[in-house]
């Protein structure tokens, strides 16, 4: 389980295709603290560390993950939001994040407003996911609060700290992002649809 509070940024150093899988070698400030079999969220996608070197570690994405996330668009040099799984004795600063991306969303507008940024996103509402006003959303692994929530779209505000310490500063209109909708909302919706 994760909280959506980004711990650090990683950089994709090497990409290797093997069958339908892709191996990503990533460097980040916490590489030396990682271990094999550890779960780490990469842009909100829970991946298992399969190897650790002196400067990089490796994770592998299977075809199912590549089809439902933006990982297939990563290139060498891409910046990735990194979060290790939550410690049982840690503070719960974000919201419940599983690291299971529900679908892709797309940046529709970016506006700078008095030192912060407003990001608007669109997503395919026919897949059954919903946002609610002042509800939680996880975008590229970052726990945020929705507003202007409508069917198929929502807005989030990004403060300078988040903008500087996540890959939000790399996003452009049209870019695909990983969306994980609020787990409580997903259960409520499923119960109502019975």
Secondary structure, 3 states (H helix, E strand, C coil): CECCCCCEEEEEEEEEEECCEEEEEEEECCHHHCCCCCEEEECCEEEEEEEECCCCEEEEECHHHHHHCCHHHCCCCCEEEEEECCCCCCCCCCCCECCCCCEEEEEEEEEEECCEEEEEEEECHHHCCCCCCCCEEEECCEEEECEEEECCEEEEEECHHHHHHCHHHHCCCCCEEEEEECHHHHHHHHHHCC
